[in-house]
Amino acid sequence: MKLFDVSIYKRTYTEEKQIIVPVTHEELIIEKKKLNQKGEKDGQIETTRIPLSEDRIEVNLHPTVLRMFKFIKNNLKRLYMLLKQ
C-alpha cells in the first residue's frame, strides 16, 4: 500500500543586487590666469587637470552553502504494519 507520493527538488534563481560605493579621484589642477600688459589679471583662466590616483572597485562572488540535506528513501510499509497492529 502506498501512503505518500513525495517530490523533492531544487530551484536555482538569480537576483540582481546594487552596491553604492564612494570612489575617490585625486587630480592635480593647474590654473593659468592671463595677465594684460600692465601685469593685472585679464579674467581669462586656462585650467589643466592631471589625474594622479583613483579608487578601483573589485567585486567577488563567494558561493556559500547554507544548509546540507541528506535524503534516504525508506520503505514505510513496515511502519504502517506496526502501527496497524
Buried (B, 14 or more C-beta within 10 A) or exposed (E): EEEEEEEEEEEEEEEEEEEEEEEEEEEEEEEEEEEEEEEEEEEEEEEEEEEEEEEEEEEEEEEEEEEEEEEEEEEEEEEEEEEEE
